[in-house]
Amino acid sequence: MANFVEIDDEFICENCGAKVPKLGYSSRDHCPNCLYSKHVDKNPGDRAEECHGALEPISVELNSKKGYVIIYKCKKCGKIRKNISAKDDNMSKIIKLTANPIEY
């Protein structure tokens, strides 16, 4: 990914209000508490997306190399996005999402 820009900043989750700390080993791109993200990138880390809608976690995939991959649907524009889960993510919420397989 030539366009990838690593941004690992603290933020306040716009969905649940949790203070989200830096991840420390990669870019923090979603809340570990509620798993919501924000539609800000066209390419990972570029912050070029103009939508800025809430990315709702709707499902999860298990990738043999990346682990759990959270699948999101933007509540504003409807686009589907994916993010790799983080070590400190709420595992009970990830497990619940496995019950929602999606077909492309």
Number of C-alpha atoms within 10 A of each C-alpha: 6 6 10 11 13 13 16 16 13 12 16 12 19 13 16 12 12 14 14 17 14 15 18 9 9 11 16 23 27 23 26 23 18 18 24 23 25 20 26 19 17 14 14 18 17 14 14 13 12 10 15 17 18 20 26 22 23 21 20 26 19 12 10 7 6 11 14 19 17 24 21 24 21 21 15 12 13 13 13 16 17 15 18 17 23 22 12 10 15 15 15 8 15 21 13 12 17 16 11 12 11 11 4 3
